[in-house]
């Protein structure tokens, strides 16, 4: 994966995180949720797969994993751990 300018999708995720952090830190009792970046990457992969499927755009699992620079063995390891945490609507689409 090449290193280049931040793309619109990455920027959107960064903006959402920034707003959430500001809200969390503005409370009288601050609490910032920890982020497991591997789990987050898995969720983003599955959300993207579901979006492609819902839009009737054919993509292989390999092509989606390449978008995230993730190998098959890593993906299947993550899927084993976190698949059941996905929203039901996403799970139905990616079956």
Secondary structure, 3 states (H helix, E strand, C coil): CCCCCCCHHHHHHHHHHHHHHHHHHHCCCCCCCCCCHHHHHHHHHHHHHHHHHHCCCCCCHHHHHHHHCCCHHHHHHHHHHHHHHCCHHHHHHHC
